[in-house]
Amino acid sequence: MPKWQYIVEVITASEKWGEKRQAKEIENFQHRLNEMGQEGWEMISYESVPLLGTFSKNLKGYAYLCFFKKQL
């Protein structure tokens, strides 16, 4: 029976970032995903979590929790 190792990576994307900043953050995350793939990690799921202002409760962006597994 195979054994698995799991990790969680987080990426945050703010609604207030400009288009260039958002594009750069996505590019950085894609680079990280490719590195992890080269190391044998497979993304099996993700969950988006809204980031709300402490007092205003306005949406400030999202944190994406990305779940990966790798066979031991």
Phi, psi and omega per residue, in radians:
M1 nan 2.250 -3.124
P2 -1.179 2.616 3.053
K3 -1.970 2.544 -3.031
W4 -2.183 2.637 3.013
Q5 -2.017 2.466 -3.099
Y6 -2.200 2.571 2.989
I7 -2.477 2.820 3.081
V8 -2.151 2.240 3.049
E9 -1.924 2.585 -3.138
V10 -2.109 2.327 2.975
I11 -2.156 2.404 3.131
T12 -2.011 2.337 3.097
A13 -2.229 2.115 -3.108
S14 -1.628 2.436 3.064
E15 -1.162 -0.390 -3.081
K16 -1.509 -0.186 3.103
W17 -1.196 2.553 3.051
G18 -1.263 2.982 -3.109
E19 -1.037 -0.715 -3.139
K20 -1.142 -0.751 -3.139
R21 -1.130 -0.751 3.113
Q22 -1.075 -0.771 3.136
A23 -1.078 -0.704 3.134
K24 -1.149 -0.738 3.132
E25 -1.122 -0.684 3.092
I26 -1.143 -0.747 3.099
E27 -1.055 -0.761 3.110
N28 -1.082 -0.724 -3.125
F29 -1.200 -0.683 3.083
Q30 -1.069 -0.707 3.089
H31 -1.053 -0.789 3.128
R32 -1.101 -0.735 3.113
L33 -1.062 -0.746 3.123
N34 -1.125 -0.678 3.071
E35 -1.069 -0.788 -3.126
M36 -1.130 -0.688 3.088
G37 -1.062 -0.694 3.096
Q38 -1.127 -0.476 3.129
E39 -1.514 -0.014 3.091
G40 1.709 0.072 3.137
W41 -1.431 2.460 3.081
E42 -2.117 2.201 3.073
M43 -1.298 2.171 -3.085
I44 -1.871 -0.301 -3.127
S45 -2.972 2.880 2.985
Y46 -2.603 2.775 3.136
E47 -2.398 2.266 3.073
S48 -1.651 2.347 -3.121
V49 -2.117 2.060 3.139
P50 -1.172 2.427 3.071
L51 -1.780 2.028 -3.083
L52 -1.903 2.562 3.089
G53 -1.097 2.511 -3.091
T54 -1.047 -0.804 -3.093
F55 -1.735 -0.741 -3.059
S56 -1.376 -0.451 -3.054
K57 1.108 0.267 3.067
N58 -1.308 2.594 3.105
L59 -1.206 2.173 -3.137
K60 -1.884 -0.226 -3.130
G61 2.689 -2.812 -3.115
Y62 -2.392 2.565 2.911
A63 -1.857 2.316 3.112
Y64 -1.915 2.037 3.079
L65 -1.602 2.051 -3.089
C66 -1.913 2.161 -3.071
F67 -1.777 2.259 -3.090
F68 -2.176 2.671 3.012
K69 -2.362 2.717 3.089
K70 -2.555 2.357 3.125
Q71 -1.259 2.357 3.098
L72 -1.386 nan nan
